[in-house]
Amino acid sequence: MTKLLDENVVQQIREVFGQMKDPVHILFFSQKENCDYCDDARQLLEEVTAISDKLELAVYDLQEDAETAAAYNVDKAPGIVIAAQNGDQIVDFGIRYAGIPSGHEFTSLIQDILLVSGRDSGLQPATREYLKGLGKPVLLQVFVTPT
Amino acid sequence: MVEAEMIEAMEFQQLSNKHGVSGVPQTTLNDGAAHVVGAVPEANLLAEIQRIMAG
């Protein structure tokens, strides 16, 4: 199979991943029908997660693994969850992608992996303080196009 | 309590149409409680969250 990432890009990512602190667990959800980008998204994640031994990829099917999908609030394919791996525990920080993270979003994917690996959102103290006291859930959906 | 989802607007057009996405990035809060088009500085996003929580 042709690689999606060329050797040059892999080398750059390897350098950036040198900053990774703790392990990151990526969950990938595909579906068999009506998913034009599932195969590409899966291959992309396989290539990215192969670059660092601090990265683990688990592949699921949205229908067959409906329980896991529901547990992570994933309802779209390709769906990606970037979670923390603490020992044998997976810790969900609520970070998801719906659609293939290509183009600009590939940079976001790499940045999110680094954020989760550092276990630090980078948010201001005042923001953290407010969010800690939230009484109701907040869902942020960021619509993007991949160019 | 906080979830963030990146959505590829072309691939999920129904959802984009539902939230009236015409320019990207667009950040939609709590299924349409608020929308912000363009880059959102942290302070602005916090203000939007506080606004919808109060409403």
N, CA and C atoms of all chains as a GROMACS GRO file, in nm:
protein
  606
    1MET      N    1   0.083  -0.120   0.000
    1MET     CA    2   0.000   0.000   0.000
    1MET      C    3   0.088   0.126   0.000
    2THR      N    4   0.048   0.225  -0.078
    2THR     CA    5   0.123   0.350  -0.080
    2THR      C    6   0.106   0.422   0.053
    3LYS      N    7   0.217   0.476   0.103
    3LYS     CA    8   0.211   0.549   0.229
    3LYS      C    9   0.146   0.686   0.208
    4LEU      N   10   0.072   0.731   0.306
    4LEU     CA   11   0.013   0.864   0.300
    4LEU      C   12   0.115   0.970   0.343
    5LEU      N   13   0.203   0.931   0.436
    5LEU     CA   14   0.305   1.025   0.485
    5LEU      C   15   0.440   0.988   0.424
    6ASP      N   16   0.504   1.086   0.361
    6ASP     CA   17   0.636   1.052   0.306
    6ASP      C   18   0.743   1.058   0.415
    7GLU      N   19   0.859   1.007   0.383
    7GLU     CA   20   0.966   0.988   0.482
    7GLU      C   21   1.005   1.121   0.550
    8ASN      N   22   0.998   1.228   0.470
    8ASN     CA   23   1.032   1.361   0.518
    8ASN      C   24   0.936   1.406   0.630
    9VAL      N   25   0.809   1.385   0.605
    9VAL     CA   26   0.705   1.422   0.703
    9VAL      C   27   0.718   1.334   0.828
   10VAL      N   28   0.740   1.205   0.806
   10VAL     CA   29   0.755   1.113   0.920
   10VAL      C   30   0.870   1.159   1.009
   11GLN      N   31   0.978   1.202   0.946
   11GLN     CA   32   1.095   1.249   1.020
   11GLN      C   33   1.061   1.374   1.103
   12GLN      N   34   0.986   1.465   1.043
   12GLN     CA   35   0.945   1.587   1.115
   12GLN      C   36   0.856   1.553   1.236
   13ILE      N   37   0.761   1.461   1.212
   13ILE     CA   38   0.671   1.423   1.321
   13ILE      C   39   0.751   1.354   1.432
   14ARG      N   40   0.846   1.269   1.391
   14ARG     CA   41   0.928   1.198   1.491
   14ARG      C   42   0.999   1.299   1.582
   15GLU      N   43   1.048   1.406   1.522
   15GLU     CA   44   1.116   1.510   1.601
   15GLU      C   45   1.020   1.576   1.699
   16VAL      N   46   0.901   1.612   1.650
   16VAL     CA   47   0.800   1.676   1.734
   16VAL      C   48   0.756   1.582   1.846
   17PHE      N   49   0.740   1.455   1.812
   17PHE     CA   50   0.697   1.356   1.912
   17PHE      C   51   0.804   1.332   2.019
   18GLY      N   52   0.923   1.383   1.995
   18GLY     CA   53   1.028   1.378   2.096
   18GLY      C   54   0.986   1.452   2.223
   19GLN      N   55   0.890   1.548   2.207
   19GLN     CA   56   0.839   1.623   2.323
   19GLN      C   57   0.732   1.548   2.400
   20MET      N   58   0.690   1.431   2.349
   20MET     CA   59   0.581   1.360   2.416
   20MET      C   60   0.624   1.314   2.554
   21LYS      N   61   0.530   1.329   2.650
   21LYS     CA   62   0.562   1.295   2.788
   21LYS      C   63   0.504   1.159   2.826
   22ASP      N   64   0.371   1.155   2.831
   22ASP     CA   65   0.302   1.033   2.873
   22ASP      C   66   0.225   0.971   2.756
   23PRO      N   67   0.191   0.843   2.770
   23PRO     CA   68   0.126   0.772   2.659
   23PRO      C   69  -0.012   0.827   2.621
   24VAL      N   70  -0.042   0.815   2.493
   24VAL     CA   71  -0.168   0.862   2.437
   24VAL      C   72  -0.238   0.745   2.368
   25HIS      N   73  -0.368   0.734   2.392
   25HIS     CA   74  -0.448   0.626   2.337
   25HIS      C   75  -0.547   0.684   2.237
   26ILE      N   76  -0.538   0.641   2.114
   26ILE     CA   77  -0.628   0.691   2.010
   26ILE      C   78  -0.730   0.584   1.975
   27LEU      N   79  -0.857   0.623   1.982
   27LEU     CA   80  -0.963   0.530   1.942
   27LEU      C   81  -1.013   0.574   1.805
   28PHE      N   82  -1.025   0.477   1.716
   28PHE     CA   83  -1.073   0.508   1.582
   28PHE      C   84  -1.200   0.429   1.554
   29PHE      N   85  -1.303   0.498   1.506
   29PHE     CA   86  -1.430   0.434   1.474
   29PHE      C   87  -1.458   0.447   1.325
   30SER      N   88  -1.481   0.332   1.261
   30SER     CA   89  -1.517   0.334   1.119
   30SER      C   90  -1.657   0.276   1.104
   31GLN      N   91  -1.707   0.279   0.984
   31GLN     CA   92  -1.828   0.203   0.955
   31GLN      C   93  -1.816   0.147   0.814
   32LYS      N   94  -1.884   0.038   0.790
   32LYS     CA   95  -1.863  -0.034   0.664
   32LYS      C   96  -1.925   0.037   0.545
   33GLU      N   97  -2.038   0.102   0.566
   33GLU     CA   98  -2.106   0.165   0.453
   33GLU      C   99  -2.106   0.316   0.465
   34ASN      N  100  -2.115   0.381   0.350
   34ASN     CA  101  -2.124   0.527   0.344
   34ASN      C  102  -2.013   0.597   0.420
   35CYS      N  103  -1.893   0.550   0.403
   35CYS     CA  104  -1.780   0.620   0.468
   35CYS      C  105  -1.666   0.629   0.369
   36ASP      N  106  -1.664   0.741   0.294
   36ASP     CA  107  -1.564   0.757   0.188
   36ASP      C  108  -1.422   0.765   0.243
   37TYR      N  109  -1.409   0.819   0.364
   37TYR     CA  110  -1.273   0.846   0.413
   37TYR      C  111  -1.227   0.756   0.527
   38CYS      N  112  -1.307   0.654   0.559
   38CYS     CA  113  -1.270   0.568   0.672
   38CYS      C  114  -1.136   0.497   0.649
   39ASP      N  115  -1.118   0.441   0.529
   39ASP     CA  116  -0.994   0.366   0.504
   39ASP      C  117  -0.871   0.458   0.510
   40ASP      N  118  -0.883   0.576   0.449
   40ASP     CA  119  -0.771   0.671   0.450
   40ASP      C  120  -0.742   0.719   0.592
   41ALA      N  121  -0.848   0.749   0.667
   41ALA     CA  122  -0.830   0.799   0.803
   41ALA      C  123  -0.761   0.693   0.889
   42ARG      N  124  -0.804   0.569   0.873
   42ARG     CA  125  -0.744   0.461   0.949
   42ARG      C  126  -0.596   0.444   0.914
   43GLN      N  127  -0.568   0.447   0.784
   43GLN     CA  128  -0.429   0.432   0.741
   43GLN      C  129  -0.343   0.547   0.794
   44LEU      N  130  -0.399   0.668   0.790
   44LEU     CA  131  -0.326   0.785   0.840
   44LEU      C  132  -0.291   0.766   0.988
   45LEU      N  133  -0.388   0.721   1.066
   45LEU     CA  134  -0.365   0.701   1.209
   45LEU      C  135  -0.267   0.587   1.234
   46GLU      N  136  -0.273   0.483   1.151
   46GLU     CA  137  -0.178   0.373   1.167
   46GLU      C  138  -0.035   0.422   1.143
   47GLU      N  139  -0.021   0.507   1.040
   47GLU     CA  140   0.113   0.558   1.011
   47GLU      C  141   0.162   0.652   1.121
   48VAL      N  142   0.072   0.736   1.174
   48VAL     CA  143   0.112   0.831   1.279
   48VAL      C  144   0.148   0.757   1.408
   49THR      N  145   0.063   0.661   1.445
   49THR     CA  146   0.086   0.592   1.573
   49THR      C  147   0.208   0.501   1.568
   50ALA      N  148   0.251   0.464   1.447
   50ALA     CA  149   0.371   0.381   1.432
   50ALA      C  150   0.498   0.461   1.461
   51ILE      N  151   0.485   0.594   1.462
   51ILE     CA  152   0.605   0.678   1.476
   51ILE      C  153   0.657   0.682   1.620
   52SER      N  154   0.566   0.669   1.718
   52SER     CA  155   0.610   0.675   1.859
   52SER      C  156   0.556   0.557   1.938
   53ASP      N  157   0.639   0.501   2.026
   53ASP     CA  158   0.590   0.390   2.108
   53ASP      C  159   0.507   0.441   2.226
   54LYS      N  160   0.489   0.573   2.235
   54LYS     CA  161   0.398   0.628   2.336
   54LYS      C  162   0.256   0.639   2.283
   55LEU      N  163   0.237   0.596   2.158
   55LEU     CA  164   0.105   0.605   2.096
   55LEU      C  165   0.045   0.468   2.072
   56GLU      N  166  -0.082   0.456   2.107
   56GLU     CA  167  -0.150   0.329   2.086
   56GLU      C  168  -0.279   0.357   2.009
   57LEU      N  169  -0.311   0.269   1.915
   57LEU     CA  170  -0.432   0.287   1.835
   57LEU      C  171  -0.524   0.167   1.854
   58ALA      N  172  -0.650   0.195   1.883
   58ALA     CA  173  -0.750   0.088   1.891
   58ALA      C  174  -0.858   0.117   1.787
   59VAL      N  175  -0.891   0.015   1.708
   59VAL     CA  176  -0.984   0.034   1.598
   59VAL      C  177  -1.118  -0.031   1.629
   60TYR      N  178  -1.226   0.045   1.610
   60TYR     CA  179  -1.360  -0.003   1.640
   60TYR      C  180  -1.451   0.020   1.521
   61ASP      N  181  -1.566  -0.048   1.526
   61ASP     CA  182  -1.670  -0.026   1.426
   61ASP      C  183  -1.789   0.040   1.495
   62LEU      N  184  -1.836   0.148   1.436
   62LEU     CA  185  -1.942   0.229   1.497
   62LEU      C  186  -2.065   0.145   1.532
   63GLN      N  187  -2.100   0.050   1.447
   63GLN     CA  188  -2.219  -0.033   1.472
   63GLN      C  189  -2.186  -0.152   1.562
   64GLU      N  190  -2.081  -0.227   1.523
   64GLU     CA  191  -2.049  -0.349   1.598
   64GLU      C  192  -2.002  -0.319   1.740
   65ASP      N  193  -1.936  -0.206   1.757
   65ASP     CA  194  -1.887  -0.168   1.891
   65ASP      C  195  -1.968  -0.049   1.943
   66ALA      N  196  -2.098  -0.060   1.928
   66ALA     CA  197  -2.188   0.052   1.962
   66ALA      C  198  -2.172   0.097   2.108
   67GLU      N  199  -2.144   0.000   2.195
   67GLU     CA  200  -2.131   0.034   2.336
   67GLU      C  201  -2.010   0.124   2.362
   68THR      N  202  -1.898   0.086   2.300
   68THR     CA  203  -1.776   0.168   2.314
   68THR      C  204  -1.799   0.306   2.252
   69ALA      N  205  -1.864   0.308   2.135
   69ALA     CA  206  -1.891   0.436   2.068
   69ALA      C  207  -1.975   0.526   2.159
   70ALA      N  208  -2.077   0.468   2.222
   70ALA     CA  209  -2.163   0.546   2.310
   70ALA      C  210  -2.086   0.595   2.432
   71ALA      N  211  -1.998   0.511   2.485
   71ALA     CA  212  -1.921   0.548   2.604
   71ALA      C  213  -1.831   0.669   2.575
   72TYR      N  214  -1.789   0.683   2.449
   72TYR     CA  215  -1.703   0.796   2.412
   72TYR      C  216  -1.779   0.902   2.333
   73ASN      N  217  -1.913   0.891   2.331
   73ASN     CA  218  -1.996   0.989   2.258
   73ASN      C  219  -1.958   1.004   2.112
   74VAL      N  220  -1.925   0.894   2.048
   74VAL     CA  221  -1.890   0.902   1.906
   74VAL      C  222  -2.010   0.855   1.825
   75ASP      N  223  -2.055   0.941   1.731
   75ASP     CA  224  -2.170   0.903   1.648
   75ASP      C  225  -2.144   0.925   1.500
   76LYS      N  226  -2.020   0.957   1.464
   76LYS     CA  227  -1.987   0.979   1.323
   76LYS      C  228  -1.864   0.898   1.284
   77ALA      N  229  -1.859   0.859   1.157
   77ALA     CA  230  -1.741   0.789   1.108
   77ALA      C  231  -1.688   0.860   0.982
   78PRO      N  232  -1.555   0.871   0.964
   78PRO     CA  233  -1.457   0.830   1.063
   78PRO      C  234  -1.462   0.916   1.189
   79GLY      N  235  -1.453   0.851   1.303
   79GLY     CA  236  -1.452   0.921   1.430
   79GLY      C  237  -1.324   0.888   1.506
   80ILE      N  238  -1.266   0.991   1.566
   80ILE     CA  239  -1.139   0.972   1.636
   80ILE      C  240  -1.148   1.034   1.776
   81VAL      N  241  -1.100   0.962   1.875
   81VAL     CA  242  -1.093   1.014   2.011
   81VAL      C  243  -0.946   1.012   2.052
   82ILE      N  244  -0.898   1.126   2.100
   82ILE     CA  245  -0.760   1.131   2.148
   82ILE      C  246  -0.763   1.132   2.300
   83ALA      N  247  -0.728   1.020   2.359
   83ALA     CA  248  -0.740   1.003   2.504
   83ALA      C  249  -0.602   0.975   2.565
   84ALA      N  250  -0.598   0.981   2.697
   84ALA     CA  251  -0.473   0.954   2.767
   84ALA      C  252  -0.471   0.807   2.809
   85GLN      N  253  -0.352   0.751   2.811
   85GLN     CA  254  -0.334   0.615   2.859
   85GLN      C  255  -0.253   0.621   2.988
   86ASN      N  256  -0.323   0.598   3.101
   86ASN     CA  257  -0.252   0.596   3.230
   86ASN      C  258  -0.248   0.453   3.282
   87GLY      N  259  -0.138   0.386   3.264
   87GLY     CA  260  -0.132   0.244   3.298
   87GLY      C  261  -0.230   0.169   3.210
   88ASP      N  262  -0.323   0.094   3.272
   88ASP     CA  263  -0.422   0.027   3.187
   88ASP      C  264  -0.553   0.104   3.181
   89GLN      N  265  -0.552   0.227   3.232
   89GLN     CA  266  -0.670   0.312   3.228
   89GLN      C  267  -0.667   0.405   3.107
   90ILE      N  268  -0.783   0.418   3.041
   90ILE     CA  269  -0.795   0.517   2.935
   90ILE      C  270  -0.873   0.636   2.990
   91VAL      N  271  -0.813   0.754   2.981
   91VAL     CA  272  -0.879   0.874   3.035
   91VAL      C  273  -0.921   0.964   2.919
   92ASP      N  274  -1.052   0.987   2.910
   92ASP     CA  275  -1.108   1.067   2.801
   92ASP      C  276  -1.112   1.214   2.840
   93PHE      N  277  -1.049   1.298   2.759
   93PHE     CA  278  -1.053   1.442   2.783
   93PHE      C  279  -1.160   1.512   2.698
   94GLY      N  280  -1.238   1.432   2.624
   94GLY     CA  281  -1.345   1.491   2.542
   94GLY      C  282  -1.296   1.550   2.410
   95ILE      N  283  -1.186   1.497   2.360
   95ILE     CA  284  -1.131   1.549   2.233
   95ILE      C  285  -1.163   1.453   2.119
   96ARG      N  286  -1.239   1.502   2.022
   96ARG     CA  287  -1.284   1.416   1.911
   96ARG      C  288  -1.268   1.482   1.776
   97TYR      N  289  -1.258   1.397   1.676
   97TYR     CA  290  -1.258   1.442   1.537
   97TYR      C  291  -1.365   1.364   1.463
   98ALA      N  292  -1.441   1.434   1.380
   98ALA     CA  293  -1.533   1.367   1.288
   98ALA      C  294  -1.489   1.401   1.147
   99GLY      N  295  -1.441   1.301   1.075
   99GLY     CA  296  -1.385   1.325   0.943
   99GLY      C  297  -1.235   1.306   0.946
  100ILE      N  298  -1.177   1.298   0.828
  100ILE     CA  299  -1.032   1.271   0.822
  100ILE      C  300  -0.952   1.397   0.857
  101PRO      N  301  -0.858   1.386   0.950
  101PRO     CA  302  -0.777   1.504   0.984
  101PRO      C  303  -0.662   1.524   0.885
  102SER      N  304  -0.698   1.578   0.769
  102SER     CA  305  -0.594   1.603   0.668
  102SER      C  306  -0.576   1.754   0.653
  103GLY      N  307  -0.483   1.795   0.571
  103GLY     CA  308  -0.457   1.938   0.552
  103GLY      C  309  -0.420   2.004   0.684
  104HIS      N  310  -0.484   2.122   0.709
  104HIS     CA  311  -0.459   2.195   0.834
  104HIS      C  312  -0.488   2.108   0.956
  105GLU      N  313  -0.590   2.025   0.943
  105GLU     CA  314  -0.633   1.946   1.058
  105GLU      C  315  -0.532   1.841   1.098
  106PHE      N  316  -0.442   1.809   1.006
  106PHE     CA  317  -0.336   1.714   1.042
  106PHE      C  318  -0.245   1.777   1.148
  107THR      N  319  -0.220   1.908   1.131
  107THR     CA  320  -0.142   1.981   1.232
  107THR      C  321  -0.215   1.981   1.366
  108SER      N  322  -0.348   2.002   1.360
  108SER     CA  323  -0.428   1.999   1.484
  108SER      C  324  -0.417   1.863   1.552
  109LEU      N  325  -0.420   1.759   1.471
  109LEU     CA  326  -0.412   1.623   1.526
  109LEU      C  327  -0.280   1.604   1.602
  110ILE      N  328  -0.171   1.645   1.538
  110ILE     CA  329  -0.039   1.630   1.602
  110ILE      C  330  -0.032   1.714   1.730
  111GLN      N  331  -0.086   1.839   1.722
  111GLN     CA  332  -0.087   1.927   1.841
  111GLN      C  333  -0.170   1.867   1.954
  112ASP      N  334  -0.285   1.809   1.918
  112ASP     CA  335  -0.371   1.749   2.020
  112ASP      C  336  -0.302   1.630   2.086
  113ILE      N  337  -0.230   1.552   2.007
  113ILE     CA  338  -0.156   1.438   2.063
  113ILE      C  339  -0.055   1.490   2.167
  114LEU      N  340   0.015   1.600   2.130
  114LEU     CA  341   0.114   1.657   2.224
  114LEU      C  342   0.047   1.710   2.350
  115LEU      N  343  -0.068   1.779   2.333
  115LEU     CA  344  -0.142   1.833   2.448
  115LEU      C  345  -0.180   1.722   2.545
  116VAL      N  346  -0.240   1.616   2.490
  116VAL     CA  347  -0.286   1.506   2.573
  116VAL      C  348  -0.167   1.435   2.637
  117SER      N  349  -0.060   1.423   2.562
  117SER     CA  350   0.060   1.360   2.616
  117SER      C  351   0.117   1.438   2.734
  118GLY      N  352   0.107   1.572   2.726
  118GLY     CA  353   0.156   1.657   2.835
  118GLY      C  354   0.056   1.668   2.949
  119ARG      N  355  -0.066   1.617   2.929
  119ARG     CA  356  -0.173   1.621   3.029
  119ARG      C  357  -0.199   1.764   3.075
  120ASP      N  358  -0.187   1.859   2.980
  120ASP     CA  359  -0.205   1.999   3.015
  120ASP      C  360  -0.277   2.070   2.901
  121SER      N  361  -0.393   2.131   2.933
  121SER     CA  362  -0.472   2.198   2.829
  121SER      C  363  -0.408   2.328   2.784
  122GLY      N  364  -0.322   2.385   2.866
  122GLY     CA  365  -0.262   2.514   2.833
  122GLY      C  366  -0.356   2.631   2.859
  123LEU      N  367  -0.472   2.606   2.919
  123LEU     CA  368  -0.568   2.714   2.944
  123LEU      C  369  -0.525   2.801   3.062
  124GLN      N  370  -0.577   2.924   3.062
  124GLN     CA  371  -0.548   3.020   3.169
  124GLN      C  372  -0.609   2.972   3.302
  125PRO      N  373  -0.547   3.009   3.413
  125PRO     CA  374  -0.601   2.968   3.544
  125PRO      C  375  -0.747   3.008   3.564
  126ALA      N  376  -0.786   3.127   3.519
  126ALA     CA  377  -0.925   3.173   3.537
  126ALA      C  378  -1.022   3.084   3.459
  127THR      N  379  -0.982   3.044   3.339
  127THR     CA  380  -1.067   2.956   3.256
  127THR      C  381  -1.085   2.822   3.325
  128ARG      N  382  -0.973   2.767   3.374
  128ARG     CA  383  -0.979   2.636   3.442
  128ARG      C  384  -1.071   2.643   3.563
  129GLU      N  385  -1.058   2.752   3.636
  129GLU     CA  386  -1.136   2.768   3.759
  129GLU      C  387  -1.285   2.769   3.727
  130TYR      N  388  -1.321   2.843   3.621
  130TYR     CA  389  -1.461   2.851   3.583
  130TYR      C  390  -1.512   2.714   3.536
  131LEU      N  391  -1.435   2.648   3.451
  131LEU     CA  392  -1.479   2.520   3.393
  131LEU      C  393  -1.494   2.412   3.500
  132LYS      N  394  -1.412   2.419   3.603
  132LYS     CA  395  -1.420   2.323   3.714
  132LYS      C  396  -1.557   2.326   3.779
  133GLY      N  397  -1.619   2.446   3.782
  133GLY     CA  398  -1.747   2.461   3.850
  133GLY      C  399  -1.868   2.447   3.760
  134LEU      N  400  -1.847   2.403   3.634
  134LEU     CA  401  -1.959   2.392   3.539
  134LEU      C  402  -2.068   2.300   3.592
  135GLY      N  403  -2.192   2.347   3.585
  135GLY     CA  404  -2.304   2.265   3.632
  135GLY      C  405  -2.367   2.184   3.520
  136LYS      N  406  -2.345   2.227   3.395
  136LYS     CA  407  -2.404   2.159   3.280
  136LYS      C  408  -2.294   2.130   3.178
  137PRO      N  409  -2.315   2.026   3.096
  137PRO     CA  410  -2.212   1.995   2.995
  137PRO      C  411  -2.202   2.103   2.887
  138VAL      N  412  -2.083   2.117   2.834
  138VAL     CA  413  -2.058   2.209   2.723
  138VAL      C  414  -2.006   2.128   2.605
  139LEU      N  415  -2.070   2.145   2.489
  139LEU     CA  416  -2.023   2.079   2.368
  139LEU      C  417  -1.977   2.186   2.269
  140LEU      N  418  -1.851   2.177   2.231
  140LEU     CA  419  -1.796   2.270   2.132
  140LEU      C  420  -1.778   2.192   2.002
  141GLN      N  421  -1.845   2.236   1.896
  141GLN     CA  422  -1.827   2.171   1.766
  141GLN      C  423  -1.760   2.270   1.673
  142VAL      N  424  -1.642   2.237   1.630
  142VAL     CA  425  -1.568   2.328   1.543
  142VAL      C  426  -1.573   2.275   1.400
  143PHE      N  427  -1.645   2.348   1.314
  143PHE     CA  428  -1.657   2.306   1.174
  143PHE      C  429  -1.537   2.358   1.096
  144VAL      N  430  -1.478   2.269   1.020
  144VAL     CA  431  -1.359   2.306   0.944
  144VAL      C  432  -1.366   2.243   0.805
  145THR      N  433  -1.285   2.297   0.714
  145THR     CA  434  -1.265   2.228   0.587
  145THR      C  435  -1.116   2.197   0.580
  146PRO      N  436  -1.080   2.087   0.515
  146PRO     CA  437  -0.944   2.038   0.528
  146PRO      C  438  -0.836   2.113   0.449
  147THR      N  439  -0.871   2.215   0.369
  147THR     CA  440  -0.767   2.283   0.290
  147THR      C  441  -0.695   2.389   0.369
  148MET      N  442  -1.702   1.742   3.164
  148MET     CA  443  -1.813   1.833   3.134
  148MET      C  444  -1.796   1.904   3.000
  149VAL      N  445  -1.672   1.910   2.951
  149VAL     CA  446  -1.649   1.981   2.825
  149VAL      C  447  -1.605   1.883   2.717
  150GLU      N  448  -1.673   1.887   2.605
  150GLU     CA  449  -1.633   1.806   2.492
  150GLU      C  450  -1.607   1.896   2.373
  151ALA      N  451  -1.503   1.864   2.298
  151ALA     CA  452  -1.472   1.940   2.178
  151ALA      C  453  -1.462   1.846   2.061
  152GLU      N  454  -1.531   1.879   1.954
  152GLU     CA  455  -1.533   1.793   1.837
  152GLU      C  456  -1.498   1.874   1.713
  153MET      N  457  -1.396   1.829   1.642
  153MET     CA  458  -1.367   1.887   1.512
  153MET      C  459  -1.454   1.817   1.411
  154ILE      N  460  -1.524   1.893   1.328
  154ILE     CA  461  -1.611   1.832   1.228
  154ILE      C  462  -1.574   1.879   1.089
  155GLU      N  463  -1.548   1.782   1.003
  155GLU     CA  464  -1.518   1.813   0.864
  155GLU      C  465  -1.650   1.853   0.799
  156ALA      N  466  -1.660   1.983   0.765
  156ALA     CA  467  -1.788   2.040   0.723
  156ALA      C  468  -1.842   1.981   0.592
  157MET      N  469  -1.751   1.947   0.500
  157MET     CA  470  -1.794   1.891   0.371
  157MET      C  471  -1.848   1.749   0.388
  158GLU      N  472  -1.782   1.676   0.477
  158GLU     CA  473  -1.818   1.536   0.494
  158GLU      C  474  -1.950   1.522   0.571
  159PHE      N  475  -1.975   1.615   0.660
  159PHE     CA  476  -2.097   1.608   0.741
  159PHE      C  477  -2.184   1.730   0.710
  160GLN      N  478  -2.231   1.734   0.584
  160GLN     CA  479  -2.302   1.852   0.533
  160GLN      C  480  -2.435   1.876   0.602
  161GLN      N  481  -2.502   1.768   0.637
  161GLN     CA  482  -2.631   1.784   0.704
  161GLN      C  483  -2.616   1.865   0.833
  162LEU      N  484  -2.513   1.827   0.909
  162LEU     CA  485  -2.488   1.895   1.036
  162LEU      C  486  -2.443   2.039   1.012
  163SER      N  487  -2.363   2.060   0.908
  163SER     CA  488  -2.317   2.195   0.872
  163SER      C  489  -2.436   2.280   0.834
  164ASN      N  490  -2.529   2.223   0.755
  164ASN     CA  491  -2.648   2.298   0.714
  164ASN      C  492  -2.735   2.332   0.834
  165LYS      N  493  -2.748   2.234   0.922
  165LYS     CA  494  -2.830   2.255   1.041
  165LYS      C  495  -2.781   2.376   1.121
  166HIS      N  496  -2.650   2.391   1.127
  166HIS     CA  497  -2.593   2.500   1.206
  166HIS      C  498  -2.553   2.621   1.121
  167GLY      N  499  -2.600   2.619   0.995
  167GLY     CA  500  -2.579   2.735   0.908
  167GLY      C  501  -2.433   2.771   0.885
  168VAL      N  502  -2.350   2.669   0.867
  168VAL     CA  503  -2.207   2.697   0.847
  168VAL      C  504  -2.185   2.756   0.708
  169SER      N  505  -2.134   2.880   0.703
  169SER     CA  506  -2.105   2.940   0.572
  169SER      C  507  -1.958   2.976   0.562
  170GLY      N  508  -1.892   2.994   0.674
  170GLY     CA  509  -1.748   3.020   0.674
  170GLY      C  510  -1.684   2.932   0.781
  171VAL      N  511  -1.560   2.896   0.757
  171VAL     CA  512  -1.490   2.813   0.855
  171VAL      C  513  -1.365   2.885   0.907
  172PRO      N  514  -1.318   2.857   1.025
  172PRO     CA  515  -1.384   2.769   1.121
  172PRO      C  516  -1.509   2.833   1.181
  173GLN      N  517  -1.606   2.749   1.212
  173GLN     CA  518  -1.720   2.796   1.291
  173GLN      C  519  -1.728   2.709   1.416
  174THR      N  520  -1.740   2.774   1.529
  174THR     CA  521  -1.755   2.700   1.655
  174THR      C  522  -1.900   2.711   1.700
  175THR      N  523  -1.965   2.598   1.712
  175THR     CA  524  -2.103   2.592   1.756
  175THR      C  525  -2.106   2.536   1.898
  176LEU      N  526  -2.174   2.609   1.986
  176LEU     CA  527  -2.180   2.567   2.126
  176LEU      C  528  -2.314   2.501   2.157
  177ASN      N  529  -2.310   2.394   2.230
  177ASN     CA  530  -2.429   2.321   2.277
  177ASN      C  531  -2.540   2.313   2.172
  178ASP      N  532  -2.504   2.255   2.058
  178ASP     CA  533  -2.600   2.225   1.953
  178ASP      C  534  -2.678   2.348   1.905
  179GLY      N  535  -2.609   2.461   1.899
  179GLY     CA  536  -2.673   2.579   1.842
  179GLY      C  537  -2.707   2.690   1.940
  180ALA      N  538  -2.671   2.672   2.067
  180ALA     CA  539  -2.697   2.775   2.168
  180ALA      C  540  -2.621   2.904   2.134
  181ALA      N  541  -2.507   2.889   2.067
  181ALA     CA  542  -2.429   3.004   2.020
  181ALA      C  543  -2.340   2.959   1.905
  182HIS      N  544  -2.304   3.054   1.819
  182HIS     CA  545  -2.212   3.025   1.709
  182HIS      C  546  -2.106   3.134   1.705
  183VAL      N  547  -1.983   3.097   1.681
  183VAL     CA  548  -1.878   3.196   1.660
  183VAL      C  549  -1.805   3.159   1.531
  184VAL      N  550  -1.797   3.256   1.440
  184VAL     CA  551  -1.726   3.231   1.315
  184VAL      C  552  -1.586   3.290   1.324
  185GLY      N  553  -1.488   3.216   1.274
  185GLY     CA  554  -1.350   3.262   1.275
  185GLY      C  555  -1.276   3.206   1.395
  186ALA      N  556  -1.152   3.247   1.407
  186ALA     CA  557  -1.072   3.201   1.520
  186ALA      C  558  -1.132   3.258   1.649
  187VAL      N  559  -1.130   3.181   1.756
  187VAL     CA  560  -1.188   3.228   1.883
  187VAL      C  561  -1.081   3.232   1.991
  188PRO      N  562  -1.043   3.354   2.033
  188PRO     CA  563  -0.948   3.362   2.144
  188PRO      C  564  -1.011   3.301   2.270
  189GLU      N  565  -0.926   3.249   2.357
  189GLU     CA  566  -0.973   3.179   2.476
  189GLU      C  567  -1.073   3.263   2.557
  190ALA      N  568  -1.042   3.392   2.576
  190ALA     CA  569  -1.128   3.478   2.658
  190ALA      C  570  -1.268   3.490   2.598
  191ASN      N  571  -1.275   3.501   2.463
  191ASN     CA  572  -1.405   3.512   2.396
  191ASN      C  573  -1.485   3.384   2.410
  192LEU      N  574  -1.416   3.271   2.396
  192LEU     CA  575  -1.485   3.143   2.407
  192LEU      C  576  -1.539   3.125   2.548
  193LEU      N  577  -1.458   3.164   2.645
  193LEU     CA  578  -1.502   3.155   2.785
  193LEU      C  579  -1.626   3.242   2.807
  194ALA      N  580  -1.624   3.363   2.749
  194ALA     CA  581  -1.738   3.455   2.764
  194ALA      C  582  -1.864   3.394   2.702
  195GLU      N  583  -1.848   3.331   2.585
  195GLU     CA  584  -1.963   3.266   2.519
  195GLU      C  585  -2.018   3.153   2.606
  196ILE      N  586  -1.929   3.074   2.663
  196ILE     CA  587  -1.972   2.963   2.749
  196ILE      C  588  -2.047   3.017   2.870
  197GLN      N  589  -1.993   3.123   2.928
  197GLN     CA  590  -2.057   3.183   3.046
  197GLN      C  591  -2.194   3.239   3.010
  198ARG      N  592  -2.204   3.295   2.890
  198ARG     CA  593  -2.331   3.353   2.844
  198ARG      C  594  -2.437   3.243   2.829
  199ILE      N  595  -2.401   3.130   2.762
  199ILE     CA  596  -2.504   3.027   2.742
  199ILE      C  597  -2.536   2.955   2.873
  200MET      N  598  -2.442   2.949   2.965
  200MET     CA  599  -2.468   2.884   3.093
  200MET      C  600  -2.564   2.969   3.176
  201ALA      N  601  -2.554   3.101   3.159
  201ALA     CA  602  -2.641   3.191   3.234
  201ALA      C  603  -2.782   3.192   3.175
  202GLY      N  604  -2.790   3.166   3.043
  202GLY     CA  605  -2.918   3.177   2.971
  202GLY      C  606  -3.013   3.062   2.994
   0.00000   0.00000   0.00000
